């Protein structure tokens, strides 16, 4: 179902919300999904179908993407600010936060600004090209899972090791069956990893 919220600039931004049983929505833990730059909330469709069995799934489009194509694309600072505006207007007491690539960098910065709200953090194929996000990664105190696709042409095994060494509290898993778009290439493997992480 499509929804919208207003950011601090009074722009009306759109997002998707999904849950298997609408009547149980208030009892479900939300999971907020942030897409890669150049993708959209649609990129999560293969995993959101399984996630909605356990979570209230929130798929947010950054400005200039998907449901928000009418706006100009913006950088990481504005994208993070928009998500924080959304969180400030929500009534979530805790939630999971998952980001792919650029969305993962945004998620790391958000996690350090709202650590009391985020239950667990999941990153998929996040390159950490933004130096601020890389530094913020080293400060994370939230249980975290980092997923690399073994066929990735973006994240090398060596970089995955550096990411693990930067954040000692993080689980790093390298999974067969996909590359940079791992959540689309091998959604069932990703879901298995997420549900394992949820139980930790």
C-alpha positions as CSV (number, residue, x, y, z in Angstrom):
1,X,0.0,0.0,0.0
2,X,1.3,3.4,-0.9
3,X,1.8,6.1,1.8
4,X,3.5,9.5,2.0
5,X,5.2,11.7,4.6
6,X,6.5,15.3,4.5
7,X,10.1,16.0,5.0
8,X,11.6,19.1,6.7
9,X,11.4,20.9,3.3
10,X,7.6,20.2,3.1
11,X,8.2,17.8,0.2
12,X,5.7,14.9,0.1
13,X,7.7,11.7,-0.3
14,X,6.2,8.3,-1.0
15,X,6.9,4.8,0.3
16,X,5.3,1.3,0.3
17,X,4.0,-0.5,3.4
18,X,3.3,-4.3,3.4
19,X,2.1,-6.8,5.9
20,X,0.5,-10.2,5.5
21,X,-2.1,-9.7,8.1
22,X,-3.2,-6.0,8.2
23,X,-5.1,-6.6,11.5
24,X,-1.8,-7.5,13.1
25,X,0.1,-4.5,11.8
26,X,0.4,-2.9,15.2
27,X,2.0,-6.0,16.7
28,X,4.6,-6.5,14.0
29,X,8.2,-5.3,14.2
30,X,8.9,-2.9,11.3
31,X,11.8,-3.5,8.9
32,X,12.7,-0.5,6.8
33,X,14.4,-1.2,3.5
34,X,16.7,1.4,1.8
35,X,17.6,0.7,-1.9
36,X,20.8,1.3,-3.9
37,X,21.4,4.5,-5.8
38,X,19.8,4.1,-9.2
39,X,17.4,1.4,-8.0
40,X,14.0,1.9,-6.3
41,X,11.8,0.3,-3.7
42,X,10.8,-2.2,-6.4
43,X,14.2,-3.9,-6.1
44,X,13.0,-5.3,-2.8
45,X,10.0,-7.1,-4.2
46,X,11.4,-10.6,-4.1
47,X,12.4,-10.4,-0.4
48,X,9.5,-8.3,0.8
49,X,7.0,-11.1,0.0
50,X,8.8,-13.4,2.5
51,X,9.6,-10.6,5.0
52,X,6.0,-9.5,5.3
53,X,5.2,-12.9,7.0
54,X,7.1,-11.7,10.1
55,X,7.6,-8.0,9.7
56,X,5.8,-4.8,8.8
57,X,7.8,-4.0,5.6
58,X,8.5,-0.4,4.8
59,X,10.1,0.2,1.4
60,X,11.2,3.9,1.1
61,X,12.2,5.5,-2.2
62,X,14.9,8.1,-2.1
63,X,14.3,11.4,-3.9
64,X,14.7,11.0,-7.7
65,X,13.9,7.2,-7.5
66,X,10.8,5.0,-7.9
67,X,7.7,6.6,-6.4
68,X,9.6,9.9,-6.0
69,X,10.9,10.3,-9.5
70,X,9.3,13.7,-9.7
71,X,12.1,15.1,-7.5
72,X,15.7,15.7,-8.3
73,X,18.2,13.1,-7.1
74,X,20.1,14.2,-3.9
75,X,23.2,13.1,-2.0
76,X,23.7,11.1,1.1
77,X,23.1,14.0,3.5
78,X,19.7,14.9,2.1
79,X,18.7,11.2,1.8
80,X,19.6,10.5,5.5
81,X,17.7,13.7,6.5
82,X,14.6,12.5,4.7
83,X,14.6,9.1,6.4
84,X,15.2,10.8,9.8
85,X,12.2,13.0,9.1
86,X,10.1,9.9,8.4
87,X,11.3,8.2,11.6
88,X,10.5,11.3,13.6
89,X,6.9,11.2,12.3
90,X,6.5,7.5,13.0
91,X,5.4,5.9,16.2
92,X,8.0,3.0,16.0
93,X,9.5,2.0,19.3
94,X,12.0,-0.3,17.6
95,X,12.7,-1.6,14.1
96,X,15.1,-3.4,11.9
97,X,17.0,-1.3,9.3
98,X,18.3,-2.9,6.0
99,X,20.2,-1.1,3.2
100,X,21.7,-2.1,-0.1
101,X,24.7,-0.3,-1.4
102,X,24.1,3.5,-1.0
103,X,21.1,2.6,1.1
104,X,23.4,0.7,3.5
105,X,25.6,3.8,3.9
106,X,22.6,5.9,4.7
107,X,21.5,3.1,7.2
108,X,24.8,3.3,9.0
109,X,24.6,7.0,9.5
110,X,20.9,6.8,10.6
111,X,21.8,4.0,13.0
112,X,24.3,6.1,14.9
113,X,21.8,9.0,15.1
114,X,18.9,6.9,16.3
115,X,20.6,3.9,18.1
116,X,17.8,3.6,20.7
117,X,15.2,2.9,18.0
118,X,17.1,0.4,15.8
119,X,16.9,-3.2,16.9
120,X,19.3,-4.7,14.3
121,X,21.1,-3.4,11.2
122,X,21.5,-5.4,8.0
123,X,23.8,-4.3,5.1
124,X,23.9,-5.9,1.7
125,X,26.9,-5.2,-0.6
126,X,27.6,-1.8,0.9
127,X,30.8,-0.4,-0.6
128,X,31.4,2.5,1.9
129,X,32.4,4.9,-0.8
130,X,31.4,7.7,1.5
131,X,34.1,8.5,4.0
132,X,31.7,9.7,6.7
133,X,29.7,6.5,6.4
134,X,32.9,4.5,6.7
135,X,33.9,6.3,9.9
136,X,30.4,5.9,11.3
137,X,30.6,2.2,10.6
138,X,33.4,1.9,13.1
139,X,31.1,3.5,15.8
140,X,28.1,1.2,15.4
141,X,27.0,-0.4,18.6
142,X,23.9,-2.1,17.2
143,X,23.9,-5.9,16.3
144,X,24.8,-5.9,12.6
145,X,24.9,-8.3,9.7
146,X,26.9,-7.6,6.5
147,X,26.1,-9.7,3.4
148,X,28.4,-10.1,0.4
149,X,27.5,-12.1,-2.7
150,X,30.4,-14.3,-3.6
151,X,29.9,-13.4,-7.3
152,X,30.0,-9.7,-6.6
153,X,32.0,-7.4,-8.9
154,X,31.7,-4.5,-6.4
155,X,32.6,-6.0,-3.0
156,X,35.8,-8.1,-3.0
157,X,36.5,-10.8,-0.4
158,X,39.4,-8.5,0.8
159,X,37.0,-5.6,1.3
160,X,34.6,-7.8,3.2
161,X,37.5,-8.6,5.6
162,X,38.3,-4.9,6.0
163,X,34.6,-4.2,6.7
164,X,34.6,-7.0,9.4
165,X,37.8,-5.6,11.0
166,X,36.4,-2.1,11.1
167,X,33.3,-3.3,13.0
168,X,34.0,-6.0,15.5
169,X,30.4,-6.5,16.6
170,X,29.3,-7.3,13.1
171,X,28.5,-10.8,11.5
172,X,29.9,-10.9,8.0
173,X,28.6,-13.6,5.6
174,X,29.6,-14.3,2.0
175,X,26.9,-16.2,0.3
176,X,26.8,-18.1,-3.0
177,X,24.3,-17.5,-5.7
178,X,24.5,-13.8,-6.5
179,X,26.5,-10.6,-6.9
180,X,25.9,-7.0,-6.1
181,X,22.1,-7.4,-6.5
182,X,22.2,-10.3,-4.1
183,X,18.7,-9.7,-2.8
184,X,17.3,-10.1,-6.3
185,X,19.7,-12.8,-7.5
186,X,19.2,-15.1,-4.5
187,X,16.3,-13.8,-2.3
188,X,15.8,-17.1,-0.5
189,X,19.4,-17.3,0.7
190,X,19.2,-13.7,1.9
191,X,15.9,-14.4,3.8
192,X,17.5,-17.4,5.5
193,X,20.4,-15.2,6.6
194,X,18.0,-12.6,7.9
195,X,15.9,-15.0,9.8
196,X,19.0,-16.6,11.3
197,X,20.3,-13.1,12.4
198,X,16.9,-12.3,13.8
199,X,17.2,-15.3,16.2
200,X,20.6,-14.3,17.5
